[in-house]
Amino acid sequence: MNLDWGHQTLQDYASLLGRKPAVAVVFADIPLNTHDREDVNAAAEQVRGEGGTLLLTLEPQKGLEPVTDRVADDIAALVNGIQQNGVPVIVRFAHEMNGSWYPWGQQPNAYVAAFRRVAGALRSGAPGSATMWAPNEGGGYPFAGGPSAAVAGTPAFDVLDTDGDGVLTARDDPYTPYYPGDDVVDWVGLSIYLWGAAAPWGANVLPEEGKFAAKLTGTYNGAGGDETAVPDFYDLFGVRRNKPVAIPETAALVVPRGDADGELAIKKAWWSQVFSAETAAAFPNVRMINWFEWDKYETEVHEQVDWTVTNDPTTRDAFVEALPGWLHFAAAPEHCRTAESGARPEGTERLDS
C-alpha cells in the first residue's frame, strides 16, 4: 500500500483493512538529509512492527546530476541498516522517469547511469535488497508540456526518437530507452491509474471494461484514444526477461462532488479489474499491487482527488469484501531477492498492500 504517512500510521491502516499490508511505500528525496533519513527509518520501524517489506521510492528532486557515487553509497548504508533491523527493502529509484513532470524525467542516458550507480551500491553495500524500475504506463506518451520534456536537438531527444522520424510521438517507445539493464533490475513496475475517460481530466467516470489489462499490455483503444502503439509492458519486461512485475501505484480518480454512490461505483469498478480472477490468470508475473491511499490536490485536474479506499467506511467495507484469495498479506514476507542470485525466488506469493 501507498500510505500518506503524515495522516495515518501503518497500524491504523492495517486495523481499518483487517489485514497487514505486505508492502508499504515510503518516499524520500535524495541526496538524503537528516529529515529524510528520520522519515524513512520511522516508516521502516512501523513496517518492522507490522511485518512486511518496505518499498523505498527515491526522488532526486534536484535532478540526476547530484546522484553521485557518494550519494549512492549513502543510500546503500541506509538500506543496509534497515535490513539489519529485520525489514526487507526494495528500492524504486526515480519512478515514472518516462514522464515530463519530474526533474529526472525524459533523460534516458543520465537516468540509466544514475540507476546503475545506485544499483551497484546496493549490490555491494546492502546485499539482499532489491531494485525496482518503474515507468508510468505509456498511454499519452511523450507527455508533452511538462517542465522536463525532452527538447529537439538534444542527445536525450535523439535517444527517445526511437522511430527516427525527428519528432517524439506516441509511436516512439515509452519504455525501452529508459531501461537500465537486466543485470541491475530485480523488479519491473508500472504506475497505472484511472484518471477518467479522456482529456481534459477531472470528470468522475467509470472505467471501460478491460482498461487495466489493456494499459498493462499496450492494447488500449477507447475513449482516451488509440494507444496500441504502446509496447506490451507485461510481456516485454516481465515475461521475456523473467522479472516479477509490480503495480507500485494504482487507484481510481474521484473528485468528491456529493455523489457517494457514484463515487464508490468508480472505485469499485476499478479495483474489480485490478483484483479480478481474470487478471490473476492472465498475468501470473504480477507479484505486487499497491493501492495509492492518498487524498490530495492534483495539479493535473486542479482539484482535490480522493484516491483512498479506507477514508469512507462504506468504501472500505466494499474494498475489504472484494479482496480475493490470491492476494497475500503480511505475516513476514520473505526477502524479495536473495543475496546470492539477485533473483526473485520462484513461486513467491503475490503481495498486496
Secondary structure, DSSP 8 states (H G I E B T S, - for coil): -EE-TTT--HHHHHHHHTS--SEEEEEEESS--HHHHHHHHHHHHHHHHH--EEEEEEE-TT-STT--HHHHHHHHHHHHHHHHTT--EEEEES-STTSSSSTTTT-HHHHHHHHHHHHHHHHHHSTT-EEEE--B-STTTT-TTSTT---TTSHHHHHH-TT-SSS--TTS-SSGGG---TTT-SEEE-B--B--SSSS--------TTHHHHHHHT--EETTEE-TTS--HIIIIIITTT--EEEEEE-B-----S-HHHHHHHHHHHHHHHT-HHHHHH-TTEEEEEEEE-EEEETTTTEEEE--SSSSHHHHHHHHHH--TT-B--S----SS-TTT-S--TT---EE-
